[in-house]
Amino acid sequence: MSSKKTVAHTNIHHLHARAQDAAAAERPNEPSPDVARTTQIDLYSPDVYFNRELSWLDFNWRVLNEALDPSLPLFERLKFICITASNLDEFFMIRVSGLKQQIELGVTDLPSDGMTAEETLHAVRTEVCRMNKAMSECFLNDILPGLEEENVHLHPYTSLDEEARQWCESYFMDHVFPVLSPLAIDPGHPFPHLLNRSLNLVITVVDSITLEERVAVVQVPPVIPRLVQIPVRHVGYHYVLLGEVIAANANALFPGLQVKDSYRFRITRNADLEIADDEASDLLKTIEEQIRRRRWGAVVRAEIDSDMPRMVTRMLQRAMHLGEEDLYLIEGPLNLADFIDLTRLPIKHLKDPPFTPRIIEELRGDRNIYDRVHDGDLLFHHPYDSFSSIVEFIEDAADDPAVLAIKLTLYRTSGDSSIVKALARAALNGKQVTAFIELKARFDEENNIIWARQLEQAGVHVVYGIIGLKTHCKISIVVRRERKGLKTYVHLGTGNYNEITARLYTDFGLLTCHDDMAFEATGLFNYLTGYSHQTNWEKIIIAPVSLRQKILALIQREMENRQAGKDARIVVKLNALVDAQVIRALYRASQAGVPIDLVVRGICCLKPGVPGLSDTIRVSSIIGRFLEHTRVFVFENAGDPEVFFSSADWMPRNLNRRVEAMFIVEDAKIKDRLLNHIVPTILADTAKSYILHPDGRYTRHELPPDTERINSQEMFIRYAEVAYRERNADEGEDDQ
């Protein structure tokens, strides 16, 4: 072994050891199981739960904090502002609209935290106003000046010189004017029904003859780029906003009248599909109809120019049947998510350093993937391990003469999906192909309908859904004829079969050919596509069949082990923890003294560190370069740890209303890597993780001065890069 290789190897393990030390230092004190608990706490009291919606807003604040971090490259900071704004859109379209519907319907049932819908909406508005202010200030006072220094300019229209204005006028007449439709507002012209998430101008005009003032609305067309690039002689990139181009040239829309003022506003509508599966004779047509209706749901939010006159604001408010609390005054540009296009400019130093996912060591060389799986299960930790291996697994199966059948679930996939193409090709090659496509995947319904029809035309057997449930599990199987008979290969994952998000999300995947896992995977597809009442799930636990009961039983076992003086511990990493029954089980385990580490990226309704309730529970949240999407659960099991991956978060919707899969990891080599490297590194993160306090505050780790922070994602990148270099060094030595 070369000295260079030895140093690289040592550095990785040095960092790993430091990561484990940091994890131990952050863990709460672990009381002995025989410590008397004198305080009886009502586990059903609203006081022991955080509000779901406010917890989500806390998560969005953590996303926004990345934009506020001056140590990040400028385009990365802008990206996080765009994500924050986009997240808010979906929050209003689904969650806020749901709260409003509860009020309209007179729903009196309260969530676990005890807050009424009215109380929650009031608290939501307060937080969103603060968030809007922070976003605008960051964009106007930090991001834009930073872009200016990099010769990326967003010009106010009024600052353009004569040459640039003439170009904009020509651009308006040639490319914008024919698309626009000014909509008058008067007794003969009611307020127009504007598209969801549309950016609009309300324009006041004066009749040059009668001197009467009138009002019209012009929708900024979403089919034209909002950032209009001006071809000027100067160095750099120069833009002006499309809305300002329209406003400056609005006289062309109102011949014989004079434009007086123009103001921007943007609306958000209720976009939650309401589908009664038991009443839908054709689910495909029903969802297509609901998608069309989504554009015209009730308005739940109006974002308006901060300098819009009160008279105009009231007119909009009355026209869209909005309360005062539904209006949000915005400083600066509306819909900051549109500025994501700027991050695609080819300015490398404004972005994170590029990272190329590695091909896992087991798949390097000449042997085919089936032989490799026979040697042992394969673990994929995306995006550090390339998702291309999973794509190739499906693509190879499509062309392999020995493959007889392919089955796969599709919840969300990419726009130009290689996997979808491979499934179609497999069907054309005469294989038995079944694709379970979830048409109700929120905001991906239209894409999934397109894929479904394309696959059906190719001869794929497409199954659309189960009545009353969403299918959220991520699983594929390949049945292959081999020398000893048929062999089934199974891939299970925590993330979607989506080649784009696989480069941006952290996820786990497992590829196996063990007969017991293959048997249950086949049973899962039988459950999805036909009639099945299978109940003996041992390797793959299914929601809504038995996943809730299994999770509760695993927590209960750790509690009993702790009480018996055996080793007990729970480590859970997921995206959301909401389910009250599961939270109560965790509280009871903590009261018994079980140490519990929860890494919850988003919503967490559990209160950690409360004396007598959750002393031993530590909750953290990691927000970093990649979106943390892995779901892994570790139960100590009296010194013989059990490890599970899952497609499910611990929310009522996942446990009750979705088809989910939690599957056990049994391969000794993979378990060792998870328990001794991956999970400890995640727990040790002090750079991108936040600690949740009993009062609901999330704070960064407090470290001594000059202490290097541990960034788990960067460590995994470094580990992949070092492993790649070491492997290449070995191959070079072999050649010699």
Sequence and secondary structure as in RCSB ss.txt:
>XXXX:A:sequence
MSSKKTVAHTNIHHLHARAQDAAAAERPNEPSPDVARTTQIDLYSPDVYFNRELSWLDFNWRVLNEALDPSLPLF
ERLKFICITASNLDEFFMIRVSGLKQQIELGVTDLPSDGMTAEETLHAVRTEVCRMNKAMSECFLNDILPGLEEE
NVHLHPYTSLDEEARQWCESYFMDHVFPVLSPLAIDPGHPFPHLLNRSLNLVITVVDSITLEERVAVVQVPPVIP
RLVQIPVRHVGYHYVLLGEVIAANANALFPGLQVKDSYRFRITRNADLEIADDEASDLLKTIEEQIRRRRWGAVV
RAEIDSDMPRMVTRMLQRAMHLGEEDLYLIEGPLNLADFIDLTRLPIKHLKDPPFTPRIIEELRGDRNIYDRVHD
GDLLFHHPYDSFSSIVEFIEDAADDPAVLAIKLTLYRTSGDSSIVKALARAALNGKQVTAFIELKARFDEENNII
WARQLEQAGVHVVYGIIGLKTHCKISIVVRRERKGLKTYVHLGTGNYNEITARLYTDFGLLTCHDDMAFEATGLF
NYLTGYSHQTNWEKIIIAPVSLRQKILALIQREMENRQAGKDARIVVKLNALVDAQVIRALYRASQAGVPIDLVV
RGICCLKPGVPGLSDTIRVSSIIGRFLEHTRVFVFENAGDPEVFFSSADWMPRNLNRRVEAMFIVEDAKIKDRLL
NHIVPTILADTAKSYILHPDGRYTRHELPPDTERINSQEMFIRYAEVAYRERNADEGEDDQ
>XXXX:A:secstr
  HHHHHHHHHHHHHHHHHHHHHHHHS     TTS       TTSGGGB  HHHHHHHHHHHHHHHHT TTS HH
HHHHHHHHHHHHHHHIIIIIIHHHHHHHHHT     TT   HHHHHHHHHHHHHHHHHHHHHHIIIIIHHHHHHT
TEEE  GGG  HHHHHHHHHHIIIIIGGG   EEEBTTB      TT EEEEEEEEETTT  EEEEEEE  TTS 
SEEE   SSSSEEEEEHHHHHHHTGGGGSTTEEEEEEEEEEEEE       GGG S HHHHHHHHHHHHTTS EE
EEEEETT  HHHHHHHHHHTT  GGGEEEESS S GGGGGGGGGSS GGGS      B  GGG SSS HHHHHHH
S EEEEETTB THHHHHHHHHHHH TTEEEEEEEESS  TT HHHHHHHHHHHTT EEEEEE TTSTT HHHHHH
HHHHHHHHT EEE  BTTBEE  EEEEEEEEETTEEEEEEEEESS S TTGGGTEEEEEEEE  HHHHHHHHHHH
HHHHS       SSEEEETTTHHHHHHHHHHHHHHHHHTT    EEEEES B  HHHHHHHHHHHHTT  EEEEE
SS B B TT TTTSTTEEEEEE SSSEE   EEEE TTTS EEEEES  BSHHHHHSEEEEEEEE  HHHHHHII
IIIHHHHHT  SSEEEE TTS EEE    TT     HHHHHHHHHHHHHHHHHHHHHHHH 
